[in-house]
Amino acid sequence: MSCNKDCANCGCIDDKPMIERITDKYQKLGQNPDVYMEGLLWSKPITYWDYVMTDSLLNLQIQRTTLPDEMVFIGYHQINELLFKMILWEINQVFENESINENFFIEKLKRISRYFDMLSSSFDVMGDGMEKAQYEKFRNTLTPASGFQSCQYRQIELASTNAINLIDNRFRKDFDPNRSSEDIYEHLYWQAAGKDYTTGEKSLLIKLFEKKYKKQLVEDIENGRVNNLYAKFLSLSNEAQINPALIAMMRHFDYTVNIEWVMAHYNAAAKYLGDGAATGGSHWQKYMHPKYQRRIFFPSLWSEEEIASWGMDC
Ligand code: HEM
């Protein structure tokens, strides 16, 4: 019997009996394998509900109203957060790989992009999947909360490109990328959703968000100076950087996150809010549209015309 695996721990030899390989593993760890064997003897078989923790997971959708469509709203936000987690999980493996090569990068980018394709193509769950009348009722129990306060969404942005590309478009061109991470944080595009740059006053939406996540995000900006997908792409061989398939995949990811998902979201907001205010209180009609945010993760992969017309045809 062979394991055909690169067993860093067990040091198995392909044709060794399983029991010997398990014994070797624990002995190598300085552990008494018999204890583990006895553990196997008494342990109860695992079940799907134990492993996936369905009982806990399915009790996490706590409604604030009895309106049935609020369950759709909560469930879909939680699905988004789980997919955000899977995206960050893949991105971190790219960062941890010290000798990254083209194939590894492409494989990971395929997964990351696939998850965001799911997020973008499924936004109809929000756009067409709830009754407007119900949304208009339960949303008032949510103020001032907003998806804007999704920390993982911000971490995906900061892990995708250098934070300089996320600076508010009004200041981006002349912004010195060597300024402190705290300074960069204060000028990120999304501060515009609730910060008055003349007084420095911030909305409750941002104040509550920062109380919980600012320290983490400033750290992410600092780490992101070297660790971001764009920097990893630019660290690949020159040959890899001109690989048309890889460039197409990078552009696809950039466009999906910063145009398609943003517009799917914008259209859902337009449907449910009309000209009304947002739960988070931003001037969302202006703030959320890609032609204002002009968020582009990988600028060198787009032509000047494409950058100049970013989000204009949405
Ligand atoms: C009916 C559905 C939705 C509506 C009406 C809606 C509305 C809004 C509005 C108006 C904003 C601007 C900030 C504010 O003032 O609140 C916003 C921001 C945001 N929402 Fe939603 N949203 C919806 C669903 C979602 C979902 C499912 C997610 C997934 C996690 C999400 C994530 C976000 C994020 C990340 C932001 C910040 C975007 C940015 O800074 O550009 N939203 N949303």
Boltz pocket constraint, residues with backbone or C-beta under 6 A from the ligand:
constraints:
  - pocket:
      binder: B
      contacts: [[A, 73], [A, 76], [A, 77], [A, 80], [A, 81], [A, 126], [A, 127], [A, 145], [A, 146], [A, 147], [A, 148], [A, 149], [A, 150], [A, 153], [A, 190], [A, 193], [A, 265], [A, 268], [A, 269], [A, 270], [A, 272], [A, 273], [A, 278], [A, 279], [A, 280], [A, 281], [A, 282], [A, 283], [A, 284], [A, 287], [A, 288]]
      max_distance: 6.0
